[in-house]
């Protein structure tokens, strides 16, 4: 794996991450480079490493502290700790407004929108998106492709909200827009997220074969970046599609195989809940109870309600 110390922000960082050219060697007395390393670790799903890199950054300027808190908020979203994420994001927004830091403010607003989506506050998230898009457009300090990336995130979040609110047509349109931009700028992780929305929308429409193809593409995106939790979510979605097709035995087989991917995240809980449902449907009550109990234990271990 190659290493770089000259990539610190923007789409250049995203491209470096996806290409495997990540920041692994940094100057211990340079907080900017430690935060670059934290960005890489966070984007790759390595939460503990990202938090340690932030700690190693030591004393930071107010602007860098806002950036560090944005990273912490994004990590908390990934871990399902939306209360912490939202608190951090609103603190960054307040500080950003006071100091004229539009870039940090936009990033924090994206985090708030993601929290609302994660918590099921879909209407509230949709109401926030027009203002967020205006602020993205007005952020003159951001590189042009960073604006493209952030607008694509908005399209992705809107598509997921539309899906959950029952509008699969709008969900598909928004997700496809987002995918086009994510592919163009090389944001593979987000492409995988958006393909998951396409798959779920196709499940709603009864196009199970098309949905499975999208879930497989989502898994491929995650595998290319070594993101086990995202891979497992994609596999779980495939299993849900198989069950919707009536192929419960195939789903159970796939889920048992997926248990080998131990991510320590809510994806593991979901996998076992789906396996419990499949086993119950197949009349194997004992195995269903075992899977359900383990799901509850895992949820308790990671503090996920």
PyMOL commands that set and color helices and strands:
alter all, ss='L'
color gray80, all
select helices_A, chain A and resi 10-18+31-43+47-57+62-78+82-99+102-118+122-138+144-164+168-185+188-204+208-224+228-244+248-258+266-281+285-302
alter helices_A, ss='H'
color red, helices_A
deselect
rebuild
show_as cartoon
